[in-house]
């Protein structure tokens, strides 16, 4: 019998109600004999809405759930939450899970420091604070002081710091606040010396930072028009515009710097160069990684915005400049990216200079610190960091502690040092001070945690997907765990939008491993781990590759002797929620449980809400007949088969999610409950005053994680 390993702190209290039915629990698809009685799901009216796409009639019986505020929807939400709470209350171990999660979360966490004027600024969380606090270390001071504490801004901790930008001299801070997890931000300005806010307030900002003029008299930001009252969390967002706000003036007086009335889907972001002379404007269309670049000479009051890279033929990321020479990270003619210099006085391609060529590893990020390029690479989804001089000559590699993720390395050209953090699946992360000229790394802060990282081991394996593609997967577990083919295993994946999934620490995953579970992360196609070619191999018409990769990961874990279907759970959020939903439909026999979070579940209507239209670049559009056919073939909501025995599923979403509106999860859950052909539970947990995930307070994270772990404990029939 497989037993979960428990820490001494919770061993005596953790008693589970659902034990295995013998030496081995039955496989998920055949477990109805020992499963509890079928749940009495809340009534969800099946409407008669039918849409036609290119001659194909598609029913949408739960269209009414797209209105989150109707009395019928609110009644359904309340009933579903009651059912889920009641079911989870049957897991007597849940209070002990909460207690242990609180212990694991309660460690001092430091953000990566950075110099702002004469001050050092960093964030810190004492452990269980809902939001991290921003600190400033003044010149000559022995101790840092609180600069901004978001925990004082709301009683429940649901107001979060969403962005921060300092003037060149560090005297003023522009900062963004997000409430209840919404993507909508309100920006304010704080005097750093006094800690007092100015009167300046900027509203209806979304997907934007602030970039200051060199003299600190104002900053550039991007915003959308004010949405219709009452539709703020669902209305489509189009026509983003770039503005300049002058300190001491009302937002209504802000100068419109750049807009594209002919391009409703363009997103605009302005960055002031370090020397203060140039405004560099990045234009992207949806989530397409390809960008366009414009610039404006801030030294000439009459200067117009000039197009520099306008073809939209590749990704261009401004890394810095030396006078008129702009440095760009780009994947043009280099799928794994390179660094080029473009002189705006001679911008033709024949004049470009390649400074750092494409390497075998994927170039993920470039920063300019201490008159060097610090380049972060991905090798099989973990970090390598290399330092080059400004002529592109390799100086050294940064010595990192092992397989993990290095982040940071920010600063200015005249900064002699920078800071970075390094973390892994069982390593919550240490912060290091790095001398760019000598290459010396000095440990700055390391957390004191309630476990021993040395007790855990991470390995990387490679497996073949359905078409023979070689896919990497990280596997982490307790060092002393017996690998006997019966280990409870949690498999995570994402696979989209050129996003790379690298080793990271989460207390709830640590608890899963502490209890004797295996945690696996598959680096699927659609991500950015191996550059643009890897991304394109998992998008639009070939999105099925992503699901094939994930299914093959599950099969590999079984073949390698870690687990079996009844012990294998899957998890993913957002695009990863779509992944889980599609794989539950395609291989219900392979999984013992599933945790789709804030997923994109209706692939025929995702583009109709908030920023959903932006995902067409990765998913495709129903307006195109071929792309419609591909979307319809895997859409989680539309491919649920009545009478099928689906594994236990716990859907999670939030009522303030204005990225992936909760209607996706509502409709998917109602359809899956209606179709379920056996007694495995189909539940949904709907968080209140929360959004897509960013800025979620620690208290809510602990409660949600406890519910997910409790669900796995009962659904996988673990003792």
VENDACOR-V598016 format. One record per residue. N is the residue number from 1. RES is the residue in one small letter. PSI is psi in whole degrees, 0 to 359 (999 if undefined). Layout:
BEGIN
n = {N:N}
res = {RES:RES}
psi = {PSI:PSI}
END
This chain:
BEGIN
n = {1:2:3:4:5:6:7:8:9:10:11:12:13:14:15:16:17:18:19:20:21:22:23:24:25:26:27:28:29:30:31:32:33:34:35:36:37:38:39:40:41:42:43:44:45:46:47:48:49:50:51:52:53:54:55:56:57:58:59:60:61:62:63:64:65:66:67:68:69:70:71:72:73:74:75:76:77:78:79:80:81:82:83:84:85:86:87:88:89:90:91:92:93:94:95:96:97:98:99:100:101:102:103:104:105:106:107:108:109:110:111:112:113:114:115:116:117:118:119:120:121:122:123:124:125:126:127:128:129:130:131:132:133:134:135:136:137:138:139:140:141:142:143:144:145:146:147:148:149:150:151:152:153:154:155:156:157:158:159:160:161:162:163:164:165:166:167:168:169:170:171:172:173:174:175:176:177:178:179:180:181:182:183:184:185:186:187:188:189:190:191:192:193:194:195:196:197:198:199:200:201:202:203:204:205:206:207:208:209:210:211:212:213:214:215:216:217:218:219:220:221:222:223:224:225:226:227:228:229:230:231:232:233:234:235:236:237:238:239:240:241:242:243:244:245:246:247:248:249:250:251:252:253:254:255:256:257:258:259:260:261:262:263:264:265:266:267:268:269:270:271:272:273:274:275:276:277:278:279:280:281:282:283:284:285:286:287:288:289:290:291:292:293:294:295:296:297:298:299:300:301:302:303:304:305:306:307:308:309:310:311:312:313:314:315:316:317:318:319:320:321:322:323:324:325:326:327:328:329:330:331:332:333:334:335:336:337:338:339:340:341:342:343:344:345:346:347:348:349:350:351:352:353:354:355:356:357:358:359:360:361:362:363:364:365:366:367:368:369:370:371:372:373:374:375:376:377:378:379:380:381:382:383:384:385:386:387:388:389:390:391:392:393:394:395:396:397:398:399:400:401:402:403:404:405:406:407:408:409:410:411:412:413:414:415:416:417:418:419:420:421:422:423:424:425:426:427:428:429:430:431:432:433:434:435:436:437:438:439:440:441:442:443:444:445:446:447:448:449:450:451:452:453:454:455:456:457:458:459:460:461:462:463:464:465:466:467:468:469:470:471:472:473:474:475:476:477:478:479:480:481:482:483:484:485:486:487:488:489:490:491:492:493:494:495:496:497:498:499:500:501:502:503:504:505:506:507:508:509:510:511:512:513:514:515:516:517:518:519:520:521:522:523:524:525:526:527:528:529:530:531:532:533:534:535:536:537:538:539:540:541:542:543:544:545:546:547:548:549:550:551:552:553:554:555:556:557:558:559:560:561:562:563:564:565:566:567:568:569:570:571:572:573:574:575:576:577:578:579:580:581:582:583:584:585:586:587:588:589:590:591:592:593:594:595:596:597:598:599:600:601:602:603:604:605:606:607:608:609:610:611:612:613:614:615:616:617:618:619:620:621:622:623:624:625:626:627:628:629:630:631:632:633:634:635:636:637:638:639:640:641:642:643:644:645:646:647:648:649:650:651:652:653:654:655:656:657:658:659:660:661:662:663:664:665:666:667:668:669:670:671:672:673:674:675:676:677:678:679:680:681:682:683:684:685:686:687:688:689:690:691:692:693:694:695:696:697:698:699:700:701:702:703:704:705:706:707:708:709:710:711:712:713:714:715:716:717:718:719}
res = {x:x:x:x:x:x:x:x:x:x:x:x:x:x:x:x:x:x:x:x:x:x:x:x:x:x:x:x:x:x:x:x:x:x:x:x:x:x:x:x:x:x:x:x:x:x:x:x:x:x:x:x:x:x:x:x:x:x:x:x:x:x:x:x:x:x:x:x:x:x:x:x:x:x:x:x:x:x:x:x:x:x:x:x:x:x:x:x:x:x:x:x:x:x:x:x:x:x:x:x:x:x:x:x:x:x:x:x:x:x:x:x:x:x:x:x:x:x:x:x:x:x:x:x:x:x:x:x:x:x:x:x:x:x:x:x:x:x:x:x:x:x:x:x:x:x:x:x:x:x:x:x:x:x:x:x:x:x:x:x:x:x:x:x:x:x:x:x:x:x:x:x:x:x:x:x:x:x:x:x:x:x:x:x:x:x:x:x:x:x:x:x:x:x:x:x:x:x:x:x:x:x:x:x:x:x:x:x:x:x:x:x:x:x:x:x:x:x:x:x:x:x:x:x:x:x:x:x:x:x:x:x:x:x:x:x:x:x:x:x:x:x:x:x:x:x:x:x:x:x:x:x:x:x:x:x:x:x:x:x:x:x:x:x:x:x:x:x:x:x:x:x:x:x:x:x:x:x:x:x:x:x:x:x:x:x:x:x:x:x:x:x:x:x:x:x:x:x:x:x:x:x:x:x:x:x:x:x:x:x:x:x:x:x:x:x:x:x:x:x:x:x:x:x:x:x:x:x:x:x:x:x:x:x:x:x:x:x:x:x:x:x:x:x:x:x:x:x:x:x:x:x:x:x:x:x:x:x:x:x:x:x:x:x:x:x:x:x:x:x:x:x:x:x:x:x:x:x:x:x:x:x:x:x:x:x:x:x:x:x:x:x:x:x:x:x:x:x:x:x:x:x:x:x:x:x:x:x:x:x:x:x:x:x:x:x:x:x:x:x:x:x:x:x:x:x:x:x:x:x:x:x:x:x:x:x:x:x:x:x:x:x:x:x:x:x:x:x:x:x:x:x:x:x:x:x:x:x:x:x:x:x:x:x:x:x:x:x:x:x:x:x:x:x:x:x:x:x:x:x:x:x:x:x:x:x:x:x:x:x:x:x:x:x:x:x:x:x:x:x:x:x:x:x:x:x:x:x:x:x:x:x:x:x:x:x:x:x:x:x:x:x:x:x:x:x:x:x:x:x:x:x:x:x:x:x:x:x:x:x:x:x:x:x:x:x:x:x:x:x:x:x:x:x:x:x:x:x:x:x:x:x:x:x:x:x:x:x:x:x:x:x:x:x:x:x:x:x:x:x:x:x:x:x:x:x:x:x:x:x:x:x:x:x:x:x:x:x:x:x:x:x:x:x:x:x:x:x:x:x:x:x:x:x:x:x:x:x:x:x:x:x:x:x:x:x:x:x:x:x:x:x:x:x:x:x:x:x:x:x:x:x:x:x:x:x:x:x:x:x:x:x:x:x:x:x:x:x:x:x:x:x:x:x:x:x:x:x:x:x:x:x:x:x:x:x:x:x:x:x:x:x:x:x:x:x:x:x:x:x:x:x:x:x:x:x:x:x:x:x:x:x:x:x:x:x:x:x:x:x:x:x:x:x:x:x:x:x:x}
psi = {132:131:140:136:134:144:155:331:333:359:314:335:340:101:121:148:339:99:162:151:9:199:328:141:149:153:152:317:344:26:9:334:326:2:158:170:152:142:150:91:149:144:129:110:134:110:181:25:129:129:154:128:110:42:358:123:128:119:146:73:342:31:327:338:355:343:101:346:3:150:323:317:317:322:320:316:312:320:320:317:322:317:314:316:319:317:316:334:341:356:99:343:348:314:324:327:317:317:315:321:320:323:315:327:342:71:150:121:130:135:173:122:158:150:132:102:236:6:156:130:139:163:154:142:126:341:295:10:140:324:147:152:140:126:155:133:108:156:131:353:146:330:145:161:157:125:321:123:99:339:341:357:349:149:329:7:19:7:122:150:119:350:154:137:129:151:164:324:0:13:334:147:122:130:146:144:135:135:131:32:3:151:342:132:146:130:140:173:132:137:118:322:315:337:10:146:145:178:345:130:128:125:167:41:138:134:51:147:187:137:120:147:154:326:2:16:349:176:155:144:165:145:165:165:153:129:168:135:131:349:20:329:1:332:142:146:114:165:57:141:149:127:161:122:128:132:136:3:164:153:328:340:0:141:129:117:318:137:162:86:339:355:79:338:2:134:136:131:129:134:128:130:157:328:357:358:327:141:116:124:117:132:124:157:107:220:13:126:342:140:162:151:132:165:162:134:107:347:351:106:336:2:142:165:130:135:129:309:94:2:340:33:353:178:131:124:120:122:338:189:161:92:238:357:118:137:127:133:128:153:16:122:23:85:334:9:153:177:128:157:132:123:121:346:346:71:358:148:329:347:356:149:123:119:315:115:171:137:176:327:164:124:115:330:148:131:157:110:136:39:37:155:125:115:124:126:160:124:108:41:13:165:139:141:129:146:132:154:178:354:0:11:133:129:309:166:145:129:114:157:340:209:117:200:124:134:156:234:36:161:196:167:330:8:123:337:161:177:152:160:148:130:166:186:327:23:108:352:130:153:134:147:129:124:113:325:326:337:9:130:133:127:124:309:140:136:153:115:162:39:170:110:334:346:357:152:141:131:161:131:164:139:166:134:184:328:12:357:137:123:134:153:131:141:124:141:175:141:328:11:132:118:99:14:3:20:132:127:134:118:126:146:164:285:60:165:27:20:127:135:112:165:134:160:137:129:324:326:326:317:320:316:323:327:1:10:159:136:127:142:119:132:87:158:155:336:187:13:326:29:189:328:321:321:309:338:358:33:162:242:343:26:334:334:323:316:321:318:319:316:318:328:316:317:324:320:326:315:325:359:18:319:189:167:319:342:3:115:155:150:144:153:147:242:329:333:319:314:310:316:316:319:330:318:316:328:66:339:346:344:143:340:161:140:78:125:135:49:156:101:337:97:0:347:8:329:356:353:139:246:12:327:334:341:355:327:334:322:329:178:144:344:337:125:317:316:324:315:320:316:314:330:334:355:119:319:326:356:26:127:117:139:355:143:102:151:167:135:131:108:139:140:180:146:343:21:104:19:296:100:145:346:328:309:325:308:318:315:313:318:320:322:319:324:342:127:8:188:5:135:142:108:159:137:117:106:145:152:50:162:223:343:321:134:6:130:153:319:319:325:318:315:316:316:320:319:319:317:319:321:314:319:315:319:324:0:56:146:999}
END
